[in-house]
Amino acid sequence: MGLLKASIETIVVGSGPVSSLLVLKTHARNGRTASTTSSGPGASGAQPLPIRIGSAEAASIGMALSHKKHARPMTFDLMAGLIKMMGLRVDSCAITDVEGTTFFATIYISKKDGSPIAIDARPSDAIALAVKTGAPLYVDEDVLKTASLPNFDEIKRQYDQKNLKEFEQFVQTIKPEDFE
């Protein structure tokens, strides 16, 4: 399977025993948000991909999205600075695998000579770095098949369509004498 471009749909920062949630949405290969006409987990439509992350990580990604300068560098600022100082470039970040509720990510970096480096990372770190550096974010299609939420709008549309068809069939069987 391939990689689909993705973006952050929402971040919910939890506290205490409530974990934080990051939700990604995928985009069709032409760059637009994937259509919502398919149904079921892993279909090629725009099912949300929820990833549970720590509260500190969610707050860091939120800070990276805000593009505000902070008095001291955050971890993703440090990583981005080191990569830049070493003459490297973040090409992209991808959510590459899922096992149970644990997601895996890879940060793809180019050396000065153009040779690639792939670095294993937590999704929260990879996403924060992608946001900070402006690198594109991707999700493996197999991860979507395994971990995305169903397209509830499509499921409702199909349910409504089924009910309408059943009603139309019922109306076709009604005879005037049924009302006597």
C-alpha positions as CSV (number, residue, x, y, z in Angstrom):
1,M,0.0,0.0,0.0
2,G,1.0,3.6,-0.3
3,L,1.1,6.8,1.7
4,L,-1.7,9.4,1.8
5,K,-1.0,13.0,2.6
6,A,-2.6,14.0,5.9
7,S,-3.1,17.0,8.1
8,I,-4.2,17.6,11.7
9,E,-8.0,17.8,12.0
10,T,-8.1,18.4,15.7
11,I,-6.2,18.1,19.0
12,V,-7.9,17.6,22.3
13,V,-5.6,18.2,25.3
14,G,-6.6,16.0,28.2
15,S,-5.5,16.3,31.8
16,G,-5.1,13.9,34.7
17,P,-6.3,10.5,33.8
18,V,-7.9,11.6,30.6
19,S,-5.5,11.1,27.7
20,S,-5.1,13.6,24.8
21,L,-6.3,12.8,21.3
22,L,-4.9,13.9,18.0
23,V,-7.1,13.3,14.9
24,L,-5.6,13.3,11.4
25,K,-7.5,13.5,8.2
26,T,-6.2,12.2,4.9
27,H,-6.1,13.8,1.5
28,A,-6.7,12.3,-1.9
29,R,-3.7,11.8,-4.1
30,N,-4.6,15.0,-6.0
31,G,-4.2,17.0,-2.7
32,R,-7.8,17.6,-1.8
33,T,-9.4,16.1,1.3
34,A,-10.3,12.5,0.5
35,S,-13.9,12.0,-0.5
36,T,-16.4,10.8,2.1
37,T,-18.2,8.5,-0.3
38,S,-16.7,5.3,1.0
39,S,-17.6,3.5,4.2
40,G,-16.1,1.4,6.8
41,P,-12.7,1.5,8.5
42,G,-9.8,1.7,6.0
43,A,-11.9,2.6,3.0
44,S,-10.2,5.2,0.9
45,G,-12.5,8.0,2.1
46,A,-11.7,10.6,4.7
47,Q,-12.1,8.6,7.9
48,P,-10.6,10.3,10.8
49,L,-7.5,8.7,12.3
50,P,-7.5,9.2,16.1
51,I,-4.1,8.8,17.9
52,R,-3.9,8.9,21.7
53,I,-0.9,10.9,22.8
54,G,0.3,12.4,26.1
55,S,-1.0,15.8,27.3
56,A,2.5,17.3,27.1
57,E,2.9,16.1,23.5
58,A,-0.6,17.4,22.6
59,A,0.3,20.8,24.1
60,S,3.6,20.8,22.2
61,I,1.9,20.2,18.9
62,G,-0.7,22.9,19.7
63,M,2.2,25.3,20.4
64,A,3.9,24.3,17.1
65,L,0.6,25.0,15.2
66,S,0.4,28.4,16.9
67,H,3.8,29.4,15.5
68,K,4.4,31.5,18.6
69,K,7.9,32.1,19.9
70,H,8.6,30.7,23.4
71,A,11.1,31.9,25.9
72,R,12.9,28.6,25.8
73,P,13.0,26.0,23.0
74,M,10.5,23.2,23.1
75,T,11.8,19.7,22.2
76,F,10.6,20.0,18.6
77,D,12.4,23.4,18.3
78,L,15.6,21.7,19.5
79,M,15.2,18.8,17.0
80,A,14.4,21.2,14.1
81,G,17.4,23.4,15.1
82,L,19.8,20.5,15.3
83,I,18.7,19.2,12.0
84,K,19.1,22.6,10.3
85,M,22.5,23.2,12.0
86,M,23.8,19.9,10.7
87,G,22.8,20.8,7.2
88,L,20.1,18.3,7.0
89,R,16.5,18.7,5.8
90,V,13.2,17.1,7.0
91,D,11.6,15.8,3.9
92,S,8.5,14.3,5.4
93,C,7.0,12.5,8.4
94,A,4.7,9.4,8.2
95,I,2.6,7.4,10.5
96,T,3.8,4.0,9.2
97,D,2.4,1.3,11.5
98,V,0.1,0.4,14.3
99,E,0.1,-2.5,16.7
100,G,-2.9,-2.6,19.0
101,T,-3.1,1.0,20.3
102,T,0.5,1.9,19.6
103,F,1.3,3.9,16.5
104,F,4.7,4.1,14.9
105,A,6.1,7.0,12.8
106,T,9.1,7.6,10.6
107,I,10.9,10.9,10.0
108,Y,12.5,11.1,6.6
109,I,15.5,13.4,6.4
110,S,17.9,14.2,3.6
111,K,21.7,14.6,4.1
112,K,23.6,17.4,2.4
113,D,24.5,15.0,-0.4
114,G,20.8,14.1,-0.8
115,S,21.1,10.6,0.6
116,P,18.0,9.7,2.7
117,I,17.8,8.9,6.4
118,A,14.8,7.2,8.0
119,I,14.4,7.7,11.8
120,D,11.9,5.8,14.0
121,A,9.9,8.2,16.1
122,R,6.8,8.5,18.2
123,P,3.9,10.0,16.1
124,S,3.6,13.0,18.4
125,D,7.3,13.9,17.9
126,A,7.2,13.3,14.2
127,I,4.0,15.4,13.8
128,A,5.4,18.2,16.0
129,L,8.6,18.2,13.9
130,A,6.6,18.2,10.6
131,V,4.5,21.2,11.8
132,K,7.6,23.1,13.0
133,T,9.6,22.5,9.7
134,G,6.6,22.7,7.3
135,A,7.3,19.1,6.2
136,P,4.4,17.1,4.7
137,L,2.7,14.5,6.9
138,Y,1.6,11.1,5.5
139,V,-0.3,8.1,6.8
140,D,0.2,4.6,5.5
141,E,-3.0,3.2,3.9
142,D,-2.6,0.0,5.9
143,V,-2.7,2.0,9.1
144,L,-5.9,3.7,7.9
145,K,-7.4,0.2,7.2
146,T,-6.5,-0.9,10.7
147,A,-7.1,2.1,12.9
148,S,-9.4,4.7,11.3
149,L,-12.9,5.4,12.5
150,P,-15.8,4.5,10.2
151,N,-17.2,7.2,8.1
152,F,-20.4,7.8,10.2
153,D,-21.9,10.2,7.7
154,E,-21.7,7.6,4.9
155,I,-23.1,4.9,7.2
156,K,-26.0,7.2,8.1
157,R,-26.6,8.0,4.4
158,Q,-26.7,4.3,3.5
159,Y,-29.0,3.6,6.4
160,D,-31.4,6.4,5.3
161,Q,-31.2,5.2,1.7
162,K,-32.1,1.7,2.8
163,N,-35.1,2.9,4.9
164,L,-36.3,5.1,2.0
165,K,-36.1,2.1,-0.4
166,E,-38.0,-0.1,2.1
167,F,-40.7,2.7,2.4
168,E,-41.0,3.0,-1.4
169,Q,-41.5,-0.7,-1.7
170,F,-44.1,-0.6,1.0
171,V,-45.9,2.3,-0.7
172,Q,-45.9,0.2,-4.0
173,T,-47.8,-2.6,-2.2
174,I,-50.6,-0.4,-0.8
175,K,-54.1,-0.9,-2.3
176,P,-57.1,1.3,-1.7
177,E,-58.9,-1.5,0.1
178,D,-56.1,-1.5,2.7
179,F,-57.8,1.7,4.0
180,E,-61.3,0.4,4.3
